[in-house]
Every structure is written in C-alpha cells, then in structure tokens.
Amino acid sequence: MRESRIAARYALALFNIAVKSGNADMVAVDLNQLRSFSASHKGFLQFLRSPNITSDEKMTFLRTIFTTRLSPQLLSFFDLLLRKHRIALLPDIAIEFERLLEDYQGLIKARVVTAVQIDDDTKSRLKEKLEKISGKKIEIIQKIDRSIIGGIIVYMHNRIIDRSIRRELEQLRHDLLQVKVF
C-alpha cells in the first residue's frame, strides 16, 4: 500500500509538470512505451535497480539510449527516480500517470471482456450506457475470454460490472449450497 501511494505522488508531480508544459499526452505515450519495454525486457529494470552501478552510469546509459525518443522532462524525472532509489516504481507510476491523464481529459478507458467479439452497434450502445453511468467520455478496450461462457464484464477504474454467465453460475451454485434440505 505504501509503495502505491509513493508511486501516486511521483506520478502526480510528473503529471503537473507535463500539464504545465503542455505535453502530457507525449509523456503518457513515452511512459507507456517504457512500461511495455520494461515488461518485455526484465533485465532493463534489474539493471536500473542494481546497486553495483552508480546513478550517474545508469543515467548516462538512459540518455544514450533514449535521448531522441523521450522528452527532456522524462529524462530528468528518471534522474530523480534513480537518485531517490525509486526506479522500481516506474510501472506503477506509468499506470497512475495514465489514470491522472484520463481524469484530466474526462475520459475513462473501460476494459470490456466478452466471450465473443461484439459488433460495432452493440459496442456503441454499450459506450452510450457507460457514458451515462459515469458521466465521462468512454473509450472501450475489448478483450475476448471464452472462459466467461457468455455475457459481459466491464472494468472502469474502481468499478466492476460483472454480468457474465460464469459469475451467474457461480452465484447459483453458492445459493444452492446454502439451501438446507430437511
């Protein structure tokens, strides 16, 4: 819990700087690319966390690799994370930064899980209903998961709407097990 609060504070600081400079979208894209890069290359974060390599050497490496790809603000932010020994929080900071940007833009990315692909008409009706519920603009990101059997699961920030057949069957099973037979 403590780590997530620390990551949220760093993300908020970076977000405020990015908004003031007018390049919050670019910083978000760069952070997401770095998050996916570090997820696919496990050695990257291990290298950055290594106590055997000085912060200056790590920063020189980052500047060599990312100077043309990342904004100067983000490189300075990495320098701060390295000096404060918080570079391991980078994935959490990226997630929190994206959430802050969505809130700032009045946008929610709703992850929609279905057993089969939904058509555009259904997707647009779902988007309208979710926008009415949330009061914000919705961007739908669909994922197919055949294990839910049918129905739909929607993840929006801290809210989960689970109308899957799998959940309904689990609930029915639970209810039937609670019934006392004399």
C-alpha positions in Angstrom: 0.0 0.0 0.0 2.8 2.4 0.9 4.5 1.8 -2.4 1.4 2.6 -4.4 1.0 5.9 -2.5 4.6 6.8 -3.2 4.1 6.0 -6.9 1.0 8.1 -7.0 2.9 11.1 -5.6 5.6 10.8 -8.1 3.1 10.4 -10.9 1.2 13.5 -9.7 4.4 15.5 -9.7 5.3 14.4 -13.2 1.7 15.0 -14.4 1.7 18.6 -13.0 4.9 19.4 -14.8 3.7 17.8 -18.0 0.4 19.7 -18.0 2.1 23.0 -17.3 4.5 22.4 -20.3 1.6 21.2 -22.5 3.0 17.8 -23.4 1.1 15.5 -21.0 0.0 13.3 -23.9 3.5 12.8 -25.2 4.8 12.0 -21.7 2.0 9.4 -21.3 2.9 7.8 -24.6 6.6 7.7 -23.6 5.7 6.2 -20.2 3.5 3.5 -21.7 6.3 2.6 -24.1 8.8 2.4 -21.3 6.4 0.3 -19.2 5.8 -2.2 -22.0 9.6 -2.2 -22.8 10.5 -2.9 -19.1 7.8 -5.7 -19.0 9.2 -7.4 -22.1 12.8 -6.9 -21.1 13.1 -7.9 -17.5 16.8 -7.1 -17.4 16.1 -3.4 -18.0 14.6 -2.7 -14.6 17.1 -5.1 -12.9 19.9 -3.0 -14.5 18.3 0.2 -13.2 17.8 -1.2 -9.7 21.3 -2.7 -9.5 23.3 -1.3 -6.5 26.6 -2.2 -8.3 26.1 0.5 -10.9 26.1 4.2 -9.9 23.2 6.5 -10.7 25.4 8.6 -13.0 26.3 5.5 -15.0 22.6 4.5 -15.3 21.6 8.0 -16.3 24.4 8.1 -19.0 23.0 4.8 -20.3 19.4 6.1 -20.4 20.5 9.4 -22.1 22.4 7.4 -24.7 19.5 5.1 -25.4 16.5 7.4 -25.0 17.6 11.0 -25.7 16.0 11.1 -29.1 13.0 9.1 -28.0 12.0 10.7 -24.7 11.2 14.2 -23.6 13.8 16.0 -21.6 11.3 16.2 -18.7 11.0 12.5 -18.6 14.8 12.0 -18.7 15.1 14.5 -15.8 12.3 12.6 -14.0 14.3 9.3 -14.4 17.3 11.1 -12.9 15.2 11.9 -9.9 13.9 8.4 -9.6 17.4 7.0 -9.8 18.8 9.4 -7.2 15.9 8.7 -4.8 16.1 4.9 -5.5 12.5 4.8 -6.7 13.1 3.5 -10.2 11.4 0.2 -9.4 8.2 2.2 -9.1 8.3 3.1 -12.8 5.5 0.7 -13.9 3.2 1.9 -11.1 4.0 5.5 -11.9 3.1 4.9 -15.5 -0.3 3.4 -14.6 -1.1 6.2 -12.2 0.0 8.9 -14.7 -2.3 7.4 -17.3 -5.2 7.4 -14.8 -4.5 11.1 -14.0 -4.4 12.0 -17.7 -7.7 10.2 -18.2 -9.3 12.1 -15.4 -7.9 15.4 -16.7 -9.3 14.7 -20.1 -12.7 13.5 -18.8 -12.0 10.1 -20.3 -12.3 6.6 -18.9 -10.8 3.5 -20.6 -13.3 0.8 -20.0 -12.0 -2.7 -20.4 -14.8 -4.9 -21.7 -14.5 -8.7 -21.5 -16.8 -10.9 -23.6 -16.8 -14.5 -24.7 -17.1 -13.4 -28.4 -16.3 -10.3 -30.5 -19.1 -7.7 -30.2 -20.3 -5.8 -33.2 -20.0 -2.1 -33.7 -23.6 -1.4 -33.0 -23.5 -3.2 -29.7 -20.2 -1.5 -28.8 -21.7 2.0 -29.5 -24.8 1.2 -27.4 -22.6 -0.1 -24.6 -20.4 3.1 -24.8 -23.5 5.3 -24.6 -24.8 3.5 -21.5 -21.4 3.6 -19.8 -21.0 7.3 -20.5 -24.4 7.9 -19.0 -23.4 5.9 -15.9 -20.0 7.5 -15.4 -20.7 11.0 -16.7 -17.5 10.9 -18.7 -16.3 10.0 -22.2 -15.7 6.3 -22.5 -13.1 4.5 -24.7 -13.8 0.8 -24.9 -11.0 -1.7 -25.0 -12.3 -5.2 -25.7 -10.8 -8.4 -24.6 -12.1 -11.9 -25.6 -12.2 -14.5 -22.8 -14.1 -17.6 -23.6 -14.0 -18.8 -20.0 -16.8 -16.4 -19.1 -19.0 -18.5 -21.3 -21.2 -15.5 -22.3 -22.3 -12.1 -21.0 -20.0 -9.3 -20.3 -17.6 -7.9 -17.7 -16.8 -4.2 -17.6 -13.8 -2.7 -15.7 -13.9 1.1 -15.2 -11.4 2.5 -12.8 -12.5 1.1 -9.4 -15.8 -0.3 -10.7 -16.5 -3.8 -12.0 -19.8 -4.7 -13.7 -19.9 -8.5 -14.0 -22.8 -9.9 -15.9 -21.1 -13.0 -17.2 -22.7 -16.4 -17.3 -19.8 -17.8 -15.4 -20.5 -15.5 -12.5 -24.2 -16.2 -12.6 -23.5 -20.0 -12.5 -21.1 -19.5 -9.6 -23.7 -17.4 -7.7 -26.4 -20.1 -8.4 -24.0 -22.8 -7.1 -23.4 -20.7 -4.0 -27.1 -20.2 -3.4 -28.0 -23.8 -3.9 -25.3 -24.9 -1.4 -26.8 -22.5 1.1 -30.2 -24.2 0.9 -30.9 -26.5 3.8 -32.7 -29.7 2.9 -34.6 -31.4 5.7 
